[in-house]
Amino acid sequence: MTKAIFYHAGCPVCVDAEQHVAGALDLSRYEVESVHLGEAPARVAEAKAAGVRSVPALVIDGAAYHINHGADLSALESR
């Protein structure tokens, strides 16, 4: 099963993307993890290493897909 990680900051743009994009993934093919970077700031470095520049973003097979521009990752690094 392929791991898909949805990184977000809990903003309205992120919540909408999580419901529509991450929620649309076929759970028989993808193990989906949702990471709220505001609540898990220790994982910001992980998201950055995966190529995430802004949230919401979905990482599948090592590729970061930026869905919309809710917040720059740099704004979450200082938290």
N, CA, C and O of each residue as an XYZ file, in Angstrom:
316
protein
N       0.855     -1.172      0.000
C       0.000      0.000      0.000
C       0.905      1.241      0.000
O       1.923      1.279      0.692
N       0.525      2.228     -0.769
C       1.292      3.464     -0.885
C       0.877      4.439      0.205
O      -0.311      4.611      0.479
N       1.868      5.076      0.826
C       1.605      6.069      1.873
C       1.382      7.433      1.231
O       2.144      7.842      0.354
N       0.360      8.122      1.657
C       0.070      9.490      1.226
C      -0.036     10.343      2.485
O      -0.817     10.040      3.388
N       0.752     11.405      2.536
C       0.721     12.289      3.703
C       0.183     13.647      3.275
O       0.725     14.290      2.376
N      -0.885     14.071      3.930
C      -1.507     15.361      3.669
C      -1.058     16.314      4.766
O      -1.433     16.151      5.927
N      -0.254     17.308      4.401
C       0.221     18.314      5.358
C      -0.674     19.538      5.258
O      -1.019     19.991      4.167
N      -1.044     20.067      6.427
C      -1.895     21.262      6.432
C      -1.664     22.067      7.701
O      -0.936     21.639      8.597
N      -2.288     23.229      7.769
C      -2.136     24.111      8.924
C      -3.464     24.371      9.627
O      -3.523     25.193     10.542
N      -4.514     23.697      9.222
C      -5.806     23.855      9.867
C      -6.620     25.044      9.398
O      -7.714     25.279      9.911
N      -6.112     25.801      8.432
C      -6.841     26.964      7.927
C      -8.024     26.499      7.064
O      -8.069     25.331      6.678
N      -8.969     27.372      6.757
C     -10.121     26.966      5.947
C      -9.748     26.372      4.590
O     -10.389     25.424      4.135
N      -8.723     26.914      3.940
C      -8.274     26.380      2.652
C      -7.788     24.947      2.841
O      -8.092     24.066      2.038
N      -7.025     24.725      3.919
C      -6.481     23.392      4.191
C      -7.571     22.382      4.519
O      -7.544     21.252      4.032
N      -8.513     22.782      5.329
C      -9.600     21.887      5.717
C     -10.425     21.497      4.491
O     -10.799     20.335      4.336
N     -10.705     22.456      3.633
C     -11.458     22.166      2.417
C     -10.678     21.203      1.516
O     -11.247     20.257      0.971
N      -9.381     21.450      1.367
C      -8.549     20.569      0.539
C      -8.487     19.167      1.129
O      -8.534     18.178      0.398
N      -8.382     19.083      2.448
C      -8.341     17.765      3.090
C      -9.623     16.987      2.802
O      -9.574     15.799      2.481
N     -10.743     17.642      2.913
C     -12.023     16.977      2.673
C     -12.174     16.552      1.226
O     -12.678     15.463      0.951
N     -11.746     17.397      0.292
C     -11.962     17.101     -1.121
C     -10.851     16.301     -1.784
O     -11.129     15.436     -2.614
N      -9.622     16.567     -1.441
C      -8.505     15.900     -2.111
C      -8.089     14.637     -1.365
O      -8.135     13.539     -1.919
N      -7.687     14.793     -0.115
C      -7.254     13.617      0.644
C      -8.419     12.643      0.825
O      -8.229     11.427      0.810
N      -9.611     13.182      0.994
C     -10.791     12.331      1.165
C     -11.182     11.573     -0.087
O     -11.945     10.610     -0.014
N     -10.669     11.992     -1.238
C     -11.010     11.339     -2.505
C     -10.071     10.184     -2.850
O     -10.317      9.439     -3.799
N      -8.995     10.040     -2.076
C      -8.051      8.959     -2.373
C      -8.669      7.595     -2.075
O      -9.415      7.433     -1.110
N      -8.353      6.642     -2.901
C      -8.837      5.266     -2.759
C      -8.104      4.611     -1.592
O      -6.912      4.319     -1.690
N      -8.810      4.382     -0.499
C      -8.189      3.834      0.702
C      -7.747      2.382      0.542
O      -7.047      1.853      1.405
N      -8.142      1.737     -0.542
C      -7.635      0.391     -0.801
C      -6.256      0.456     -1.467
O      -5.555     -0.553     -1.541
N      -5.871      1.633     -1.945
C      -4.566      1.820     -2.600
C      -3.617      2.695     -1.794
O      -2.399      2.575     -1.926
N      -4.170      3.586     -0.950
C      -3.350      4.545     -0.223
C      -3.630      4.499      1.273
O      -4.779      4.452      1.712
N      -2.554      4.516      2.034
C      -2.654      4.717      3.476
C      -2.493      6.215      3.676
O      -1.405      6.750      3.464
N      -3.556      6.901      4.080
C      -3.562      8.358      4.160
C      -3.329      8.813      5.603
O      -4.018      8.382      6.528
N      -2.344      9.691      5.767
C      -2.082     10.300      7.063
C      -2.256     11.803      6.904
O      -1.749     12.392      5.949
N      -2.963     12.418      7.823
C      -3.154     13.859      7.818
C      -2.321     14.454      8.948
O      -2.440     14.041     10.101
N      -1.476     15.429      8.608
C      -0.583     16.040      9.589
C      -0.883     17.533      9.690
O      -0.661     18.284      8.740
N      -1.385     17.954     10.837
C      -1.652     19.364     11.119
C      -0.352     19.939     11.673
O       0.006     19.685     12.823
N       0.349     20.713     10.853
C       1.662     21.211     11.247
C       1.611     22.231     12.377
O       2.616     22.451     13.053
N       0.471     22.848     12.591
C       0.327     23.754     13.730
C       0.294     22.996     15.040
O       0.722     23.508     16.074
N      -0.216     21.770     14.997
C      -0.287     20.919     16.184
C       0.908     19.985     16.294
O       1.158     19.427     17.362
N       1.647     19.809     15.209
C       2.821     18.925     15.194
C       4.011     19.664     14.568
O       4.516     19.259     13.521
N       4.456     20.757     15.220
C       5.528     21.566     14.634
C       6.837     20.797     14.427
O       7.654     21.184     13.593
N       7.035     19.744     15.158
C       8.254     18.943     14.992
C       8.306     18.284     13.617
O       9.370     17.841     13.185
N       7.178     18.215     12.933
C       7.128     17.561     11.623
C       7.292     18.536     10.458
O       7.248     18.126      9.299
N       7.481     19.826     10.757
C       7.698     20.819      9.698
C       8.961     20.475      8.907
O       8.965     20.570      7.679
N      10.021     20.082      9.592
C      11.273     19.724      8.912
C      11.059     18.526      7.996
O      11.628     18.470      6.905
N      10.250     17.574      8.426
C       9.917     16.398      7.606
C       9.199     16.826      6.328
O       9.516     16.354      5.236
N       8.223     17.730      6.479
C       7.473     18.217      5.318
C       8.404     18.954      4.359
O       8.332     18.766      3.145
N       9.269     19.784      4.909
C      10.220     20.541      4.091
C      11.146     19.592      3.332
O      11.415     19.799      2.149
N      11.632     18.557      4.010
C      12.513     17.572      3.372
C      11.796     16.816      2.258
O      12.431     16.344      1.315
N      10.478     16.702      2.366
C       9.682     16.013      1.345
C       9.362     16.927      0.157
O       8.738     16.490     -0.810
N       9.788     18.197      0.229
C       9.560     19.118     -0.879
C       8.378     20.037     -0.707
O       8.037     20.780     -1.627
N       7.743     20.006      0.454
C       6.589     20.873      0.705
C       7.081     22.299      0.915
O       7.956     22.546      1.744
N       6.513     23.236      0.156
C       6.861     24.653      0.271
C       5.714     25.469      0.863
O       5.926     26.527      1.455
N       4.492     24.953      0.692
C       3.313     25.611      1.242
C       2.275     24.536      1.532
O       2.329     23.429      0.996
N       1.340     24.888      2.385
C       0.253     23.963      2.708
C      -1.054     24.571      2.252
O      -1.194     25.794      2.241
N      -2.004     23.752      1.878
C      -2.036     22.298      1.949
C      -1.204     21.654      0.838
O      -1.084     22.181     -0.268
N      -0.642     20.510      1.172
C       0.142     19.745      0.204
C      -0.020     18.257      0.490
O      -0.207     17.840      1.633
N       0.054     17.486     -0.557
C      -0.062     16.039     -0.451
C       1.234     15.435     -0.971
O       1.682     15.769     -2.068
N       1.834     14.552     -0.193
C       3.069     13.884     -0.597
C       2.753     12.417     -0.843
O       2.283     11.707      0.046
N       3.023     11.976     -2.075
C       2.819     10.578     -2.469
C       4.081     10.104     -3.166
O       4.576     10.754     -4.086
N       4.596      8.977     -2.725
C       5.804      8.396     -3.337
C       6.947      9.403     -3.450
O       7.659      9.429     -4.455
N       7.120     10.221     -2.430
C       8.222     11.172     -2.419
C       8.023     12.424     -3.247
O       8.932     13.250     -3.334
N       6.873     12.589     -3.852
C       6.579     13.786     -4.656
C       5.550     14.654     -3.933
O       4.508     14.165     -3.496
N       5.856     15.942     -3.815
C       4.949     16.878     -3.149
C       4.041     17.541     -4.175
O       4.505     18.072     -5.184
N       2.761     17.505     -3.907
C       1.759     18.140     -4.769
C       1.117     19.272     -3.972
O       0.448     19.038     -2.965
N       1.329     20.485     -4.433
C       0.782     21.658     -3.760
C      -0.617     21.921     -4.310
O      -0.790     22.175     -5.502
N      -1.593     21.857     -3.440
C      -2.988     21.877     -3.849
C      -3.516     23.299     -4.013
O      -4.198     23.596     -4.995
N      -3.218     24.150     -3.093
C      -3.652     25.535     -3.099
C      -2.672     26.268     -2.198
O      -1.849     25.631     -1.541
N      -2.740     27.556     -2.155
C      -1.789     28.277     -1.304
C      -2.502     28.797     -0.068
O      -3.151     29.842     -0.101
N      -2.370     28.050      1.025
C      -2.963     28.474      2.287
C      -1.951     29.216      3.145
O      -2.248     30.279      3.689
N      -0.731     28.638      3.265
C       0.329     29.245      4.056
C       1.682     28.731      3.608
O       1.833     27.556      3.274
N       2.666     29.617      3.602
C       4.036     29.201      3.307
C       4.540     28.338      4.455
O       4.221     28.590      5.617
N       5.310     27.342      4.131
C       5.878     26.479      5.157
C       6.787     27.288      6.088
O       6.891     26.986      7.277
N       7.435     28.304      5.549
C       8.333     29.143      6.361
C       7.576     29.833      7.508
O       8.160     30.102      8.557
N       6.297     30.116      7.314
C       5.502     30.741      8.388
C       5.249     29.759      9.521
O       5.034     30.172     10.661
N       5.273     28.476      9.226
C       5.043     27.467     10.247
C       6.329     27.073     10.968
O       6.283     26.540     12.076
N       7.476     27.336     10.342
C       8.759     26.993     10.943
C       9.046     27.811     12.182
O       9.737     27.336     13.083
N       8.543     29.006     12.250
C       8.848     29.893     13.380
C       7.951     29.667     14.586
O       8.124     30.315     15.618
N       7.004     28.763     14.468
C       6.072     28.527     15.578
C       6.738     27.837     16.726
O       6.094     27.565     17.740
